[in-house]
Amino acid sequence: MKNIYFRYLQFVSSDAIHQSKQEVLSSTAILLLNRIAVKEYEEKPMNVNQAMTIQALGSPSNLHRKLVELREAGMIEVKSVGKNHRTKYLFISQAAYDYFQIKSEAMVKAIEKPL
């Protein structure tokens, strides 16, 4: 029996996702992007300080470099929310939505295509 997750990986690796600038992101940056996206999806946006304290992904200085990497790739935006302009929150950009859409479509293909 074939593994659906392996089929998903096959579709993702052959899709447009690797034809874009996102393919140059480090694996740590992608994991951080995933965390930022989930928090935004839960309507609890992550702030910069919270992102820099995710010990499972690395040291604060490493995470800061990954935030810069994501911003330079156009995958995240840093914004203030409400009247507090000192706290900066992380949101995914349209490029990140497109990135996740491609992954979502690959997941649907992996599930729907007969084994």
C-alpha positions in Angstrom: 0.0 0.0 0.0 1.3 3.4 -0.9 1.7 6.1 1.7 -0.5 9.2 1.1 2.1 11.5 2.7 4.8 10.2 0.3 2.4 11.0 -2.6 1.9 14.5 -1.2 5.6 15.0 -1.1 5.9 13.8 -4.6 3.2 16.3 -5.8 4.8 19.1 -3.8 8.3 18.5 -5.2 7.0 18.4 -8.8 4.8 21.4 -8.5 5.2 25.2 -9.0 6.3 25.6 -5.4 9.9 24.8 -6.4 9.8 27.2 -9.4 9.5 30.2 -7.1 11.8 32.1 -4.8 10.4 30.2 -1.8 12.6 27.3 -2.7 15.6 29.2 -1.4 14.2 29.4 2.1 16.0 27.4 4.8 14.2 24.6 6.5 14.2 26.6 9.8 12.6 29.6 8.0 9.9 27.3 6.6 9.1 25.9 10.0 8.9 29.4 11.4 6.6 30.4 8.6 4.4 27.5 9.4 4.2 28.6 13.0 3.4 32.2 12.0 0.7 31.0 9.6 -1.0 28.7 12.2 -1.1 31.5 14.7 -2.6 33.9 12.2 -5.2 31.2 11.2 -6.1 30.8 14.9 -6.6 34.6 14.9 -3.9 35.0 17.5 -1.1 36.6 15.6 2.4 36.0 16.9 4.5 39.0 17.8 8.3 39.3 17.1 9.3 38.6 20.7 7.2 35.4 20.7 8.8 34.2 17.5 12.2 34.8 18.8 11.6 32.6 21.9 10.7 29.4 20.0 13.6 27.4 21.5 12.7 24.3 19.4 13.7 26.3 16.3 16.9 27.8 17.5 18.5 30.7 19.4 17.0 34.2 19.4 19.7 35.5 17.1 19.1 32.6 14.7 15.4 33.2 14.7 16.0 36.9 14.1 18.0 36.0 11.0 15.1 33.7 9.9 12.6 36.5 10.3 14.8 38.7 8.1 15.0 35.9 5.6 11.2 35.6 5.5 10.8 39.3 5.1 13.3 39.6 2.4 11.6 36.7 0.5 8.3 38.6 0.8 6.7 35.8 2.9 5.8 37.8 6.0 4.8 41.3 6.9 5.4 43.0 10.3 2.6 45.3 11.5 1.3 47.0 14.6 -2.1 46.1 15.8 -4.4 48.6 17.4 -3.0 51.6 19.2 0.1 49.9 20.5 2.7 50.7 17.9 5.6 49.3 20.0 4.6 45.6 19.6 5.1 44.3 16.1 3.0 41.3 14.9 3.9 38.9 12.2 1.4 38.1 9.3 1.9 36.0 6.2 1.9 37.9 2.9 0.1 37.1 -0.3 3.2 35.2 -1.5 2.9 33.0 1.6 -0.8 32.4 0.9 0.1 31.3 -2.6 2.8 29.0 -1.2 0.4 27.4 1.1 -2.3 27.2 -1.6 0.1 25.1 -3.8 0.8 22.8 -0.8 -3.0 22.5 -0.2 -3.7 21.6 -3.8 -0.9 19.0 -3.7 -2.5 17.5 -0.5 -5.9 17.2 -2.3 -4.3 15.6 -5.3 -2.5 13.0 -3.0 -5.8 12.1 -1.3 -8.0 12.1 -4.4 -5.8 10.4 -6.9 -6.3 6.6 -6.7 -3.5 4.6 -5.3 
